[in-house]
Amino acid sequence: MGLTVTGLLDTIDPKGFVLCAGFNGLKNPIMDVGILDHEFDLMKNKEQPYFEPCSIVVSSLLFMKDNPEQLLPTIQQLLQDKVSSLAIQNVYFKDIPLAVLNYCNEKNFPLFLLTEEADYLENLIFKIKNSIHQADYLNYLEHSFQQLLNGDEHNFASLYQQLSLVLKPQSRAYLIEKQDQAVFSLREYDQFKRDIPQAAFLTRWKNKLFVLTTLELTFPPGFKSNLIGGCSSNQEQNKDLAQLFEESLLALEANNQFGKIFHYDDLGILALIGKMKLNTGITKLVDKLMAELQADFGIEVFQTVLIFFAANGDIQKTADTLFIHPNTVRYRIKTVCNKLGFQSEFELIANYGLLFKIRK
């Protein structure tokens, strides 16, 4: 996931940034930063784009202080260069012309005014460049980590060697997710890294954080109530990175209490079910059996059975979920039992309940 305008403001001090227009462009990508400190005509007559695509440009617009009408054509030229955003130091332009604001809104081009609270332009550019480099590295790390999980150790040898040093007896893998399942921002990643110095290896994976460490992990105080985690068992001689990752993922999926970390060793039968879910052959077989059940009994009865399994065989809870009478549930479950040769709903749960958990 690349850096966006919003993500950039999240990593640097946003104090002094006032968004004037282009709210719908806050997700524009940011891959470079440039400074506009010359006459507009120099840009207009150039043969090649002056700025890299997806740049954020900062400027005092000193060169047009006596010609404010140049602001709109300047922004039009920046858009031709595929620039993502413009931040203007609030020195010569206290008020932005309405035509410029409307144009930026129309083109989803975020236009900021930098007030006196903002940092010096030189410092601001340095911070932006640093954030871009950090985001690039994190994206590379996440991509490399995924390739290692896929077994590509040759092309990502340096990361593999780094992990090999970390992957030793007593190592544990953790997967951490936010309550709203949003992606961890660069700022949150950095904060997490600072707050857990015991983490020997930390990377982002999709909308989660992956941590490999030899110590018991605790959530940083500022994150605790908003996080949920899964932890693998301790690394053993015959375990590899993929297995530790798989265990932490299964533990995370079984966790339903925010602020807590669930351990793979406490999964019990759920560990077996989880491994079955990851087995493509088994899941295909389960899907086939479930499809046959739906074809035999129809969608209405089939959904009743699924909810009955989810309610752990509770007739009343199933009825409440479906907004039907409990006797209707009993009739449908009895119909299924009779056709499948079961004497009671308990036999049905014993034989097909596991299939439901795998399918779920």
C-alpha positions as CSV (number, residue, x, y, z in Angstrom):
1,M,0.0,0.0,0.0
2,G,1.6,3.3,-1.1
3,L,1.6,6.6,0.6
4,T,-1.3,8.9,0.0
5,V,-1.9,12.6,0.8
6,T,-3.8,11.6,3.9
7,G,-1.1,9.1,4.9
8,L,1.6,11.7,4.4
9,L,-0.1,14.2,6.7
10,D,-0.5,11.4,9.2
11,T,3.3,10.9,9.3
12,I,4.5,14.5,9.4
13,D,3.2,17.2,11.7
14,P,0.0,18.3,10.0
15,K,-0.1,21.5,12.1
16,G,-0.3,24.5,9.8
17,F,-1.8,22.5,6.8
18,V,-5.2,24.0,5.9
19,L,-7.1,22.1,3.2
20,C,-8.7,24.7,0.9
21,A,-10.1,22.5,-1.9
22,G,-9.8,19.0,-3.4
23,F,-11.1,17.0,-0.4
24,N,-11.9,14.0,-2.7
25,G,-8.3,13.8,-3.8
26,L,-6.9,13.0,-0.3
27,K,-6.3,9.4,-1.4
28,N,-4.0,10.6,-4.3
29,P,-0.7,8.7,-4.2
30,I,2.5,10.5,-3.1
31,M,5.8,9.2,-4.5
32,D,7.9,12.3,-4.6
33,V,8.2,16.0,-3.4
34,G,9.2,19.0,-5.4
35,I,9.5,22.8,-4.8
36,L,8.1,25.3,-7.2
37,D,10.3,28.4,-7.0
38,H,10.6,29.7,-10.5
39,E,8.6,31.6,-13.1
40,F,5.6,29.7,-14.5
41,D,6.8,30.3,-18.0
42,L,9.8,28.1,-17.4
43,M,7.4,25.2,-16.7
44,K,5.2,26.1,-19.6
45,N,8.0,26.0,-22.2
46,K,9.6,22.8,-20.9
47,E,9.9,19.7,-23.1
48,Q,9.8,17.2,-20.2
49,P,7.6,17.3,-17.1
50,Y,9.3,19.3,-14.4
51,F,7.9,17.2,-11.6
52,E,7.7,13.5,-11.2
53,P,4.2,12.0,-11.4
54,C,2.4,11.6,-8.0
55,S,4.5,14.4,-6.4
56,I,3.4,16.8,-3.8
57,V,4.6,20.3,-4.7
58,V,5.3,23.0,-2.1
59,S,5.8,26.7,-2.9
60,S,5.7,30.2,-1.6
61,L,4.6,31.4,-5.1
62,L,6.9,34.3,-4.7
63,F,7.3,34.5,-8.5
64,M,3.6,35.3,-9.0
65,K,3.0,37.7,-6.0
66,D,2.2,40.5,-8.4
67,N,0.4,38.2,-10.9
68,P,-2.2,36.1,-8.9
69,E,-4.0,35.3,-12.2
70,Q,-1.1,32.8,-12.9
71,L,-2.2,30.5,-10.1
72,L,-4.9,28.7,-12.1
73,P,-2.8,28.0,-15.2
74,T,0.0,26.9,-12.9
75,I,-2.2,24.3,-11.2
76,Q,-3.4,23.2,-14.7
77,Q,0.2,22.7,-15.7
78,L,0.9,20.7,-12.5
79,L,-2.1,18.5,-13.3
80,Q,-0.7,17.9,-16.7
81,D,2.5,16.7,-15.0
82,K,0.2,14.3,-12.9
83,V,1.2,16.1,-9.7
84,S,-1.0,14.9,-6.7
85,S,-1.2,18.0,-4.5
86,L,0.0,21.5,-4.0
87,A,0.8,23.2,-0.6
88,I,1.2,27.0,-0.7
89,Q,3.0,28.9,2.0
90,N,0.6,31.5,3.3
91,V,2.7,34.6,2.6
92,Y,1.6,36.2,-0.6
93,F,-1.8,34.4,-1.0
94,K,-4.0,34.9,2.0
95,D,-7.1,34.2,-0.1
96,I,-7.4,31.7,-3.0
97,P,-9.5,32.8,-5.9
98,L,-12.9,31.1,-6.1
99,A,-12.2,29.9,-9.7
100,V,-9.1,28.1,-8.4
101,L,-10.9,26.5,-5.6
102,N,-13.7,25.3,-7.9
103,Y,-11.2,23.9,-10.4
104,C,-9.3,22.0,-7.6
105,N,-12.5,20.5,-6.4
106,E,-13.5,19.5,-9.9
107,K,-10.2,17.8,-10.5
108,N,-9.9,16.2,-7.0
109,F,-6.6,18.1,-6.5
110,P,-5.9,18.8,-2.8
111,L,-4.8,22.4,-2.4
112,F,-3.3,23.4,1.0
113,L,-2.4,26.7,2.6
114,L,0.5,26.5,5.0
115,T,-0.1,28.9,7.9
116,E,2.5,30.4,10.2
117,E,2.3,27.2,12.3
118,A,3.8,25.1,9.5
119,D,7.5,24.2,9.4
120,Y,10.0,26.0,7.2
121,L,9.8,24.8,3.6
122,E,13.3,23.2,3.7
123,N,12.4,21.2,6.9
124,L,9.0,20.3,5.5
125,I,10.5,18.9,2.3
126,F,13.0,16.9,4.3
127,K,10.2,15.4,6.4
128,I,8.2,14.5,3.3
129,K,11.1,12.8,1.6
130,N,11.8,10.8,4.8
131,S,8.2,9.7,5.0
132,I,8.2,8.6,1.3
133,H,11.4,6.6,1.8
134,Q,9.9,4.9,4.9
135,A,6.7,4.1,3.1
136,D,8.7,2.6,0.1
137,Y,10.8,0.5,2.5
138,L,7.7,-0.8,4.3
139,N,6.0,-1.7,1.0
140,Y,9.2,-3.5,-0.1
141,L,9.4,-5.3,3.3
142,E,5.7,-6.4,3.1
143,H,6.1,-7.6,-0.5
144,S,9.3,-9.5,0.3
145,F,7.7,-11.1,3.4
146,Q,4.8,-12.3,1.3
147,Q,7.2,-13.9,-1.2
148,L,9.0,-15.7,1.5
149,L,5.7,-17.1,2.7
150,N,5.2,-18.3,-0.8
151,G,8.6,-20.1,-0.7
152,D,10.7,-17.7,-2.8
153,E,13.8,-17.6,-0.6
154,H,16.3,-17.1,-3.4
155,N,15.1,-13.7,-4.7
156,F,14.8,-12.3,-1.3
157,A,17.9,-13.7,0.3
158,S,18.8,-10.7,2.5
159,L,15.4,-10.7,4.2
160,Y,15.5,-14.5,4.5
161,Q,19.0,-14.3,6.2
162,Q,17.7,-11.6,8.6
163,L,14.7,-13.8,9.5
164,S,16.9,-16.9,9.9
165,L,18.9,-15.0,12.6
166,V,15.6,-14.2,14.4
167,L,14.0,-17.6,13.8
168,K,15.5,-19.5,16.7
169,P,14.2,-21.6,19.7
170,Q,11.5,-19.8,21.7
171,S,10.6,-17.5,18.8
172,R,6.9,-16.7,18.5
173,A,5.0,-15.2,15.7
174,Y,2.2,-12.7,16.3
175,L,-0.5,-11.3,13.9
176,I,-2.2,-8.2,15.1
177,E,-5.3,-6.5,13.7
178,K,-7.3,-3.4,14.4
179,Q,-10.9,-3.4,15.6
180,D,-12.1,-1.7,12.4
181,Q,-9.8,-3.9,10.3
182,A,-8.2,-0.8,8.7
183,V,-4.6,-0.9,7.4
184,F,-2.0,0.2,9.8
185,S,-0.7,3.6,8.7
186,L,3.0,4.4,8.5
187,R,2.7,6.5,11.7
188,E,1.0,3.6,13.6
189,Y,3.7,1.2,12.3
190,D,6.4,3.5,13.6
191,Q,4.7,4.0,16.9
192,F,4.2,0.3,17.3
193,K,7.9,-0.3,16.5
194,R,8.9,2.2,19.2
195,D,6.6,0.8,21.8
196,I,7.6,-2.8,21.4
197,P,11.5,-2.8,21.3
198,Q,11.5,-6.5,22.0
199,A,10.1,-7.1,18.5
200,A,13.0,-8.6,16.6
201,F,11.1,-8.4,13.3
202,L,8.1,-6.3,12.4
203,T,6.3,-5.9,9.1
204,R,2.9,-5.0,7.8
205,W,0.9,-7.8,6.1
206,K,-2.3,-6.7,4.3
207,N,-4.3,-5.0,7.1
208,K,-2.3,-6.6,9.9
209,L,1.1,-6.4,11.6
210,F,3.3,-9.5,11.8
211,V,5.8,-9.6,14.7
212,L,8.5,-12.3,15.2
213,T,10.1,-12.1,18.7
214,T,11.5,-14.4,21.4
215,L,9.6,-12.6,24.2
216,E,6.0,-12.5,25.3
217,L,4.3,-9.6,23.4
218,T,2.0,-7.1,25.1
219,F,0.0,-4.4,23.3
220,P,1.3,-0.8,23.7
221,P,-1.0,1.2,26.1
222,G,-2.2,3.5,23.4
223,F,-3.3,0.7,21.2
224,K,-4.6,-1.9,23.6
225,S,-8.4,-1.5,23.5
226,N,-8.4,-1.3,19.7
227,L,-6.3,-4.4,18.9
228,I,-6.8,-8.1,18.7
229,G,-4.0,-10.6,18.3
230,G,-3.0,-14.2,17.6
231,C,0.2,-15.9,18.7
232,S,1.8,-19.1,17.4
233,S,3.3,-21.8,19.6
234,N,7.1,-21.5,20.3
235,Q,9.4,-22.2,17.4
236,E,10.7,-25.7,17.2
237,Q,13.5,-27.2,15.2
238,N,11.1,-28.5,12.5
239,K,9.0,-25.3,12.2
240,D,9.6,-22.7,9.5
241,L,8.3,-19.2,9.0
242,A,5.2,-20.2,7.1
243,Q,4.2,-22.6,9.8
244,L,4.6,-20.0,12.6
245,F,2.7,-17.5,10.4
246,E,-0.1,-20.0,9.8
247,E,-0.5,-20.7,13.6
248,S,-0.6,-17.0,14.4
249,L,-3.3,-16.5,11.7
250,L,-5.4,-19.4,13.1
251,A,-5.1,-18.0,16.6
252,L,-6.1,-14.5,15.4
253,E,-9.2,-15.9,13.6
254,A,-10.3,-17.7,16.7
255,N,-9.9,-14.6,18.9
256,N,-13.1,-12.5,19.6
257,Q,-11.9,-10.4,22.5
258,F,-10.3,-7.0,21.7
259,G,-7.3,-6.0,23.8
260,K,-6.3,-9.7,24.2
261,I,-3.9,-12.0,22.4
262,F,-5.1,-15.6,21.8
263,H,-2.5,-18.4,21.7
264,Y,-2.4,-21.2,19.2
265,D,-1.7,-23.7,22.0
266,D,-5.2,-22.9,23.5
267,L,-7.1,-23.6,20.3
268,G,-7.7,-27.3,20.9
269,I,-9.9,-28.9,18.3
270,L,-10.2,-25.4,16.6
271,A,-6.5,-25.8,15.5
272,L,-7.4,-29.0,13.5
273,I,-10.4,-27.2,12.0
274,G,-8.3,-24.3,11.1
275,K,-5.8,-26.4,9.3
276,M,-8.6,-28.1,7.5
277,K,-9.8,-24.7,6.3
278,L,-6.4,-24.0,4.9
279,N,-6.3,-27.3,3.0
280,T,-7.7,-26.7,-0.4
281,G,-8.6,-30.3,-1.0
282,I,-10.7,-30.6,2.2
283,T,-12.4,-27.3,1.7
284,K,-13.4,-28.3,-1.9
285,L,-14.8,-31.6,-0.5
286,V,-16.8,-29.7,2.2
287,D,-18.2,-27.2,-0.4
288,K,-19.3,-30.2,-2.5
289,L,-21.1,-31.8,0.4
290,M,-22.7,-28.5,1.4
291,A,-23.9,-28.0,-2.2
292,E,-25.5,-31.4,-2.2
293,L,-27.3,-30.6,1.1
294,Q,-28.6,-27.4,-0.4
295,A,-29.7,-29.2,-3.6
296,D,-31.5,-31.9,-1.6
297,F,-33.4,-29.7,0.9
298,G,-33.6,-26.3,-0.7
299,I,-32.2,-23.0,0.4
300,E,-34.7,-22.4,3.2
301,V,-34.0,-25.6,5.0
302,F,-30.3,-25.5,4.3
303,Q,-30.0,-22.0,5.8
304,T,-32.0,-23.2,8.9
305,V,-29.4,-26.1,9.3
306,L,-26.5,-23.7,9.0
307,I,-27.9,-21.3,11.6
308,F,-28.8,-24.3,13.8
309,F,-25.1,-25.4,13.7
310,A,-24.0,-21.8,14.4
311,A,-26.3,-21.7,17.4
312,N,-24.7,-24.9,18.7
313,G,-28.0,-26.8,18.4
314,D,-30.1,-24.2,20.2
315,I,-33.7,-24.4,18.7
316,Q,-34.9,-21.1,20.3
317,K,-31.8,-19.1,19.2
318,T,-32.2,-20.5,15.7
319,A,-35.8,-19.5,15.6
320,D,-35.1,-16.0,16.9
321,T,-32.4,-15.5,14.3
322,L,-34.7,-16.6,11.5
323,F,-37.8,-14.9,12.9
324,I,-39.8,-18.2,12.8
325,H,-41.5,-20.4,15.3
326,P,-39.4,-22.9,17.2
327,N,-41.7,-25.7,16.0
328,T,-40.8,-24.7,12.4
329,V,-37.1,-25.2,13.2
330,R,-37.8,-28.6,14.8
331,Y,-39.8,-29.7,11.8
332,R,-37.0,-28.7,9.3
333,I,-34.3,-30.3,11.4
334,K,-36.3,-33.5,11.8
335,T,-36.9,-33.6,8.0
336,V,-33.1,-33.4,7.4
337,C,-32.4,-36.1,10.1
338,N,-34.9,-38.5,8.7
339,K,-33.6,-38.2,5.1
340,L,-30.0,-38.6,6.3
341,G,-30.8,-41.5,8.6
342,F,-30.1,-39.8,11.9
343,Q,-32.1,-40.5,15.0
344,S,-31.8,-37.1,16.6
345,E,-30.4,-33.6,16.0
346,F,-27.4,-34.5,18.2
347,E,-26.4,-37.1,15.6
348,L,-26.8,-34.5,12.9
349,I,-24.5,-32.1,14.8
350,A,-22.0,-34.8,15.5
351,N,-21.7,-35.8,11.8
352,Y,-22.2,-32.4,10.0
353,G,-21.3,-29.8,12.6
354,L,-17.6,-30.2,11.9
355,L,-18.2,-29.6,8.2
356,F,-20.0,-26.3,9.1
357,K,-17.1,-25.1,11.1
358,I,-14.6,-25.9,8.3
359,R,-16.9,-24.2,5.8
360,K,-17.3,-21.1,8.1
